[in-house]
Amino acid sequence: MNVEQFEELLVRFQGIIKKHGAKSKETEQVINEVAMLDDQAMTPEHVEVMRKLGMLPTPAPSPMSLALAAYQDTIQSFGEDSPEATIAFLHMLEVAPPEFLEAADQVVEEMFDMPNSIGVTEDGTPLFSLNDIAAKLDISVDDATKKMVELEAITGKKLHHEGQCFSVH
């Protein structure tokens, strides 16, 4: 059953319930028609029709999707390199589901070929040499230090650990 036919069936179903009641023979016939759709024939478009007709609740947006929208709005308002965008991005990472973070870590590793970790913090966060980070980013160690200090000031989180080691998220 295509989506249009499904929507017509559901609209007819709603009309029959209003006219004959939920326990009528007519309602039972339409329920049987809907039941003929097995789980494999039910597509996301079918589910969306049910939501549109008020037969299913619209799911609340996830914290991640709300944070992503806020990040995109922040970029539009303040620019991609603004402290506000950095805060919005970091908030997005804080609420991201683990599978998103794992995929993001993999993309970062593939795209930027991160330097080897030189240790870990007490909670297992990898630490990297500031010199290695600067070399990977093709910037001076002084510029890398300034960026890390700025990031610490923006986030309120200490990124600097024992000498020239930094955690990178």
Backbone hydrogen bonds in HBPLUS format (Angstrom, degrees):
<---DONOR---> <-ACCEPTOR-->    atom                        ^
c    i                          cat <-CA-CA->   ^        H-A-AA   ^      H-
h    n   atom  resd res      DA  || num        DHA   H-A  angle D-A-AA Bond
n    s   type  num  typ     dist DA aas  dist angle  dist       angle   num
A0006-PHE N   A0002-ASN O   2.95 MM   4  6.17 155.5  2.01 150.4 158.4     1
A0007-GLU N   A0003-VAL O   2.85 MM   4  6.10 157.6  1.90 149.7 155.2     2
A0008-GLU N   A0004-GLU O   2.97 MM   4  6.26 162.4  2.01 150.2 154.8     3
A0009-LEU N   A0005-GLN O   2.91 MM   4  6.14 156.6  1.97 147.6 154.1     4
A0010-LEU N   A0006-PHE O   2.94 MM   4  6.24 158.0  1.99 151.4 157.0     5
A0011-VAL N   A0007-GLU O   2.90 MM   4  6.13 158.3  1.94 154.2 160.2     6
A0012-ARG N   A0008-GLU O   2.92 MM   4  6.09 160.1  1.96 148.1 153.8     7
A0013-PHE N   A0009-LEU O   2.81 MM   4  6.03 152.4  1.89 143.7 152.4     8
A0014-GLN N   A0010-LEU O   2.87 MM   4  6.16 158.3  1.92 149.4 153.8     9
A0015-GLY N   A0011-VAL O   2.99 MM   4  6.27 156.8  2.05 146.7 153.2    10
A0016-ILE N   A0012-ARG O   2.86 MM   4  6.14 155.9  1.92 153.2 159.9    11
A0017-ILE N   A0013-PHE O   3.00 MM   4  6.25 158.9  2.04 151.8 157.2    12
A0018-LYS N   A0014-GLN O   3.07 MM   4  6.33 159.2  2.12 145.9 151.3    13
A0019-LYS N   A0015-GLY O   2.92 MM   4  6.12 155.7  1.98 147.1 154.3    14
A0020-HIS N   A0016-ILE O   2.68 MM   4  5.58 170.5  1.68 155.9 159.4    15
A0021-GLY N   A0017-ILE O   2.78 MM   4  4.46 139.1  1.95 118.1 128.1    16
A0028-GLU N   A0024-SER O   3.09 MM   4  6.36 156.1  2.15 144.0 150.6    17
A0029-GLN N   A0025-LYS O   3.06 MM   4  6.36 147.3  2.17 145.3 153.6    18
A0030-VAL N   A0026-GLU O   3.22 MM   4  6.58 158.7  2.26 148.8 153.1    19
A0031-ILE N   A0027-THR O   2.93 MM   4  6.18 158.6  1.97 152.6 159.4    20
A0032-ASN N   A0028-GLU O   2.99 MM   4  6.21 152.4  2.06 144.1 151.0    21
A0033-GLU N   A0029-GLN O   3.10 MM   4  6.47 147.3  2.21 141.6 150.3    22
A0033-GLU N   A0030-VAL O   3.06 MM   3  4.97 116.3  2.49  92.4 108.1    23
A0034-VAL N   A0030-VAL O   2.95 MM   4  6.29 159.9  1.99 155.0 159.7    24
A0035-ALA N   A0031-ILE O   2.83 MM   4  6.03 154.1  1.89 148.3 156.4    25
A0036-MET N   A0032-ASN O   3.15 MM   4  6.34 125.8  2.46 135.7 147.6    26
A0036-MET N   A0033-GLU O   3.20 MM   3  5.29 141.5  2.36  96.5 107.3    27
A0037-LEU N   A0034-VAL O   3.11 MM   3  5.79 160.5  2.15 115.9 121.6    28
A0041-ALA N   A0038-ASP O   2.99 MM   3  5.43 136.6  2.18 110.7 122.2    29
A0046-HIS N   A0043-THR O   3.01 MM   3  5.16 123.3  2.34 100.9 114.9    30
A0047-VAL N   A0043-THR O   3.16 MM   4  6.57 159.6  2.20 153.3 158.2    31
A0048-GLU N   A0044-PRO O   2.89 MM   4  6.12 151.1  1.97 143.3 151.6    32
A0049-VAL N   A0045-GLU O   3.02 MM   4  6.31 147.0  2.13 143.0 150.8    33
A0050-MET N   A0046-HIS O   3.15 MM   4  6.54 154.3  2.22 147.0 153.5    34
A0051-ARG N   A0047-VAL O   2.99 MM   4  6.38 148.6  2.09 146.2 155.3    35
A0052-LYS N   A0048-GLU O   2.83 MM   4  6.08 161.7  1.86 150.6 155.7    36
A0053-LEU N   A0049-VAL O   3.00 MM   4  6.23 149.0  2.10 148.2 155.6    37
A0055-MET N   A0050-MET O   2.78 MM   5  5.06 148.6  1.87 170.3 161.4    38
A0054-GLY N   A0051-ARG O   2.91 MM   3  5.04 159.0  1.96 108.5 114.5    39
A0066-LEU N   A0062-SER O   3.04 MM   4  6.34 159.6  2.08 156.7 162.5    40
A0067-ALA N   A0063-PRO O   2.90 MM   4  6.07 157.1  1.95 146.1 152.7    41
A0068-LEU N   A0064-MET O   2.85 MM   4  6.04 154.2  1.91 149.4 156.7    42
A0069-ALA N   A0065-SER O   3.01 MM   4  6.15 158.0  2.06 142.5 148.0    43
A0070-ALA N   A0066-LEU O   2.97 MM   4  6.21 155.9  2.02 145.4 152.3    44
A0071-TYR N   A0067-ALA O   2.87 MM   4  6.07 152.6  1.94 145.0 152.8    45
A0072-GLN N   A0068-LEU O   2.93 MM   4  6.20 160.7  1.97 150.9 155.5    46
A0073-ASP N   A0069-ALA O   2.93 MM   4  6.18 157.7  1.98 148.2 154.4    47
A0074-THR N   A0070-ALA O   2.87 MM   4  6.04 153.5  1.94 145.5 153.2    48
A0075-ILE N   A0071-TYR O   2.95 MM   4  6.24 156.0  2.01 151.0 156.8    49
A0076-GLN N   A0072-GLN O   3.08 MM   4  6.34 157.8  2.13 145.2 150.9    50
A0077-SER N   A0073-ASP O   2.94 MM   4  6.20 151.6  2.02 147.2 155.1    51
A0078-PHE N   A0074-THR O   2.74 MM   4  5.75 171.6  1.75 160.1 162.4    52
A0079-GLY N   A0075-ILE O   2.83 MM   4  4.44 141.0  1.99 118.7 128.1    53
A0082-SER N   A0079-GLY O   3.35 MM   3  5.51 166.9  2.37 109.6 111.6    54
A0086-THR N   A0082-SER O   3.10 MM   4  6.45 154.1  2.17 147.7 155.1    55
A0087-ILE N   A0083-PRO O   2.97 MM   4  6.26 159.9  2.01 151.5 155.9    56
A0088-ALA N   A0084-GLU O   2.95 MM   4  6.19 161.2  1.98 146.9 152.3    57
A0089-PHE N   A0085-ALA O   2.82 MM   4  5.97 156.2  1.88 148.1 154.8    58
A0090-LEU N   A0086-THR O   2.93 MM   4  6.14 163.9  1.96 151.5 155.6    59
A0091-HIS N   A0087-ILE O   2.90 MM   4  6.11 151.1  1.99 147.0 155.4    60
A0092-MET N   A0088-ALA O   2.98 MM   4  6.21 151.8  2.07 141.9 149.5    61
A0093-LEU N   A0089-PHE O   3.04 MM   4  6.43 151.8  2.12 147.3 154.7    62
A0094-GLU N   A0090-LEU O   2.99 MM   4  6.28 143.3  2.13 140.7 150.8    63
A0094-GLU N   A0091-HIS O   3.06 MM   3  4.98 119.2  2.45  91.6 107.2    64
A0095-VAL N   A0091-HIS O   3.18 MM   4  6.53 143.8  2.32 149.3 157.2    65
A0096-ALA N   A0092-MET O   3.05 MM   4  6.03 116.1  2.47 139.1 155.2    66
A0100-PHE N   A0097-PRO O   2.96 MM   3  5.43 131.5  2.20 113.3 126.0    67
A0101-LEU N   A0097-PRO O   3.20 MM   4  6.59 159.1  2.24 153.5 159.7    68
A0102-GLU N   A0098-PRO O   2.89 MM   4  6.14 157.7  1.93 154.2 160.4    69
A0103-ALA N   A0099-GLU O   3.09 MM   4  6.19 158.7  2.14 137.4 143.0    70
A0104-ALA N   A0100-PHE O   2.82 MM   4  6.05 158.5  1.87 151.8 158.5    71
A0105-ASP N   A0101-LEU O   2.84 MM   4  6.01 158.8  1.88 147.8 153.5    72
A0106-GLN N   A0102-GLU O   3.05 MM   4  6.29 155.2  2.12 144.2 150.6    73
A0107-VAL N   A0103-ALA O   2.98 MM   4  6.27 157.5  2.03 149.1 155.0    74
A0108-VAL N   A0104-ALA O   2.88 MM   4  6.11 165.0  1.90 154.9 159.0    75
A0109-GLU N   A0105-ASP O   2.92 MM   4  6.13 162.6  1.95 149.2 154.0    76
A0110-GLU N   A0106-GLN O   2.95 MM   4  6.18 159.3  1.99 148.4 154.0    77
A0111-MET N   A0107-VAL O   2.76 MM   4  5.90 163.4  1.79 156.4 161.4    78
A0112-PHE N   A0108-VAL O   2.81 MM   4  5.63 165.3  1.83 150.7 155.6    79
A0113-ASP N   A0109-GLU O   2.87 MM   4  4.88 130.5  2.12 126.4 133.8    80
A0118-ILE N   A0127-LEU O   2.77 MM   9  5.71 158.4  1.81 147.2 154.6    81
A0127-LEU N   A0119-GLY O   2.74 MM   8  5.13 154.1  1.81 144.4 138.6    82
A0121-THR N   A0125-THR O   2.85 MM   4  5.21 150.4  1.94 139.4 148.3    83
A0124-GLY N   A0121-THR O   3.00 MM   3  5.14 162.8  2.03 109.9 114.5    84
A0128-PHE N   A0166-PHE O   2.76 MM  38  5.25 156.2  1.81 143.3 150.8    85
A0166-PHE N   A0128-PHE O   2.79 MM  38  5.25 152.9  1.87 146.0 155.2    86
A0133-ILE N   A0129-SER O   2.95 MM   4  6.30 158.3  2.00 153.1 159.4    87
A0130-LEU N   A0164-GLN O   2.72 MM  34  5.32 151.2  1.80 159.3 164.5    88
A0134-ALA N   A0130-LEU O   2.90 MM   4  6.08 167.4  1.92 153.0 156.2    89
A0135-ALA N   A0131-ASN O   2.98 MM   4  6.16 157.3  2.03 144.2 150.7    90
A0136-LYS N   A0132-ASP O   2.94 MM   4  6.18 159.4  1.98 149.2 154.4    91
A0137-LEU N   A0133-ILE O   2.94 MM   4  6.18 153.9  2.01 152.1 159.4    92
A0138-ASP N   A0134-ALA O   2.87 MM   4  5.83 110.3  2.37 136.0 153.2    93
A0139-ILE N   A0134-ALA O   2.98 MM   5  5.12 166.3  2.00 145.1 148.8    94
A0138-ASP N   A0135-ALA O   3.16 MM   3  4.89 147.8  2.27  94.3 104.0    95
A0144-ALA N   A0140-SER O   2.94 MM   4  6.25 158.5  1.99 150.2 156.5    96
A0145-THR N   A0141-VAL O   2.84 MM   4  6.02 154.1  1.91 146.7 153.9    97
A0146-LYS N   A0142-ASP O   2.93 MM   4  6.22 158.1  1.98 148.1 153.8    98
A0147-LYS N   A0143-ASP O   2.94 MM   4  6.19 158.6  1.98 149.0 154.6    99
A0148-MET N   A0144-ALA O   2.99 MM   4  6.22 158.3  2.03 148.8 154.4   100
A0149-VAL N   A0145-THR O   2.93 MM   4  6.16 159.5  1.97 152.5 158.3   101
A0150-GLU N   A0146-LYS O   2.85 MM   4  6.06 159.3  1.89 150.2 156.2   102
A0151-LEU N   A0147-LYS O   2.85 MM   4  6.06 159.3  1.90 147.7 153.6   103
A0152-GLU N   A0148-MET O   2.88 MM   4  6.11 152.6  1.95 145.5 153.0   104
A0153-ALA N   A0149-VAL O   2.93 MM   4  6.20 154.1  2.00 146.4 153.5   105
A0154-ILE N   A0150-GLU O   2.84 MM   4  6.10 158.0  1.89 154.2 160.4   106
A0155-THR N   A0151-LEU O   2.94 MM   4  5.98 169.2  1.95 150.1 153.3   107
A0156-GLY N   A0152-GLU O   2.78 MM   4  5.37 140.8  1.93 138.1 148.3   108
A0167-SER N   A0159-LEU O   3.28 MM   8  5.57 152.1  2.36 140.4 148.3   109
A0161-HIS N   A0165-CYS O   2.92 MM   4  5.29 166.0  1.94 158.6 154.9   110
